[in-house]
Every structure is written in C-alpha cells, then in structure tokens.
Amino acid sequence: MAGNDNFFQKVYEVVRLIPYGRVTSYGAVARYLGSSGSARMVGWALNSSHKLEDVPAQRVVNRMGILTGKHHFGGTTAMQQMLESEGVKVKENTVCNFREIFWDPNLEL
C-alpha cells in the first residue's frame, strides 16, 4: 500500500497545480506521472482526497470532459457547482469548452 500512498501524493501535487478555471483529465495526470494507463488509479487517488481541502479534485474530468467523478462529491451537482463557481461552463455533466480550457501538465509544467 505504501506505493499507492506515494502515487496518490504525486497525483495531489499535480492536481494542486491546475489553474483556477481550468480542467484536466485523469489520463493527462497519469501520463505526466509516467504512468499512462493508470487513469483509473488517478481517480482512486482523487476519491481519497476529499479530506484534503487543498486538492481541487473537481478540476479533473474524463478525457471527453464528462464529470464522471461527480458522485464522489457531497451531492449530485456539487462538482458542477464548484466548477461553475470558477467560471467553467457545464451542460449535461460535460465541460462545454473543454478543449479551450484543458490544462495539460505535460505541456504546461
């Protein structure tokens, strides 16, 4: 389990760097960490991050911009509300201008 803890901490470090009003994907975080194919594990890390107030997990969505992690937030619309409070437009559980606001850590860090 110690290996997972280390991976989870690395995920949290990357997610903390996502700028306000931007989003990234589970896969982009995994690729940045040298673990392409570990997108699901990034999701598990973020699911475990809710006790950490400084990890903006709402900014991580699936590769199509869909709020697939929304059920891990306090309510059915909590993730959407958090994103919208940052100016991110969401319609039918999908980030509207996904390509324009996508943050790729491989390009931007």
C-alpha atoms as one frame of an Amber mdcrd trajectory, in Angstrom:
protein
   0.000   0.000   0.000   2.964   2.340   0.525   3.430   2.509  -3.260  -0.149
   3.679  -3.663   0.359   6.341  -0.989   3.374   7.703  -2.885   1.465   7.677
  -6.203  -1.521   9.357  -4.555   0.735  12.104  -3.153   2.199  12.701  -6.622
  -1.332  12.967  -8.039  -2.232  15.515  -5.367   0.884  17.572  -6.161  -0.066
  17.765  -9.852  -3.754  18.478  -9.204  -2.829  21.339  -6.850  -1.141  22.994
  -9.857  -4.233  23.036 -12.095  -5.082  26.721 -12.536  -8.389  28.126 -11.334
 -10.981  27.900 -14.117  -9.140  25.140 -15.998  -9.628  21.358 -16.120  -7.542
  18.331 -16.976  -8.194  14.628 -17.356  -7.319  11.596 -15.265  -5.241  10.291
 -18.175  -3.288  13.548 -18.579  -2.284  13.400 -14.912  -1.309   9.731 -15.259
   0.779  10.434 -18.380   2.556  13.309 -16.651   3.466  10.971 -13.815   4.879
   8.451 -16.282   2.027   6.015 -15.718  -0.116   6.268 -18.830  -2.742   3.611
 -18.406  -3.207   4.492 -14.743  -6.050   6.965 -15.230  -8.304   4.857 -13.014
  -5.707   4.948 -10.247  -5.642   8.758 -10.529  -9.402   8.598  -9.983  -8.932
   6.453  -6.888  -6.394   8.941  -5.555  -8.800  11.819  -6.082 -11.623   9.885
  -4.468  -9.381   9.598  -1.404  -8.504  13.296  -1.480 -11.772  14.701  -0.150
 -10.360  15.012   3.344  -7.663  17.308   1.912  -9.012  20.813   1.408  -6.182
  21.934  -0.876  -6.696  19.357  -3.662  -9.115  20.749  -6.297 -10.351  17.335
  -7.452 -13.317  18.956  -9.214 -10.883  20.138 -11.911 -10.201  16.592 -13.096
 -12.695  15.077 -15.531 -12.618  12.241 -18.036 -10.970  12.523 -21.451 -14.211
  13.744 -23.029 -14.809  16.456 -20.423 -17.522  14.489 -18.625 -17.876  14.859
 -14.856 -17.508  11.136 -14.214 -16.338  11.681 -10.625 -19.365  13.727  -9.608
 -20.835  11.007  -7.386 -17.786  11.309  -5.103 -18.693  14.888  -4.168 -21.166
  15.937  -1.481 -24.193  15.999  -3.756 -25.263  15.184  -7.267 -24.434  18.679
  -8.536 -21.629  19.657  -6.128 -18.813  19.058  -8.631 -20.622  21.053 -11.309
 -21.322  23.888  -8.870 -17.672  24.022  -7.830 -16.553  24.233 -11.459 -19.182
  26.819 -12.345 -18.052  28.960  -9.406 -14.672  29.082 -11.194 -16.296  30.161
 -14.468 -16.274  26.715 -16.090 -19.440  26.160 -18.110 -21.020  22.728 -17.674
 -24.024  21.380 -19.552 -25.462  17.889 -19.084 -22.477  16.867 -16.909 -19.956
  17.870 -19.596 -17.497  20.776 -19.677 -18.716  22.951 -22.570 -15.449  24.457
 -23.797 -13.289  21.512 -22.800 -10.589  21.897 -25.460 -10.151  25.613 -24.791
  -9.710  25.303 -21.020  -7.947  21.930 -20.972  -4.735  22.046 -18.938  -2.138
  19.507 -19.996   0.587  19.166 -17.357   2.921  17.663 -19.983   2.792  20.928
 -21.937   2.368  23.448 -19.158   4.733  22.253 -16.453
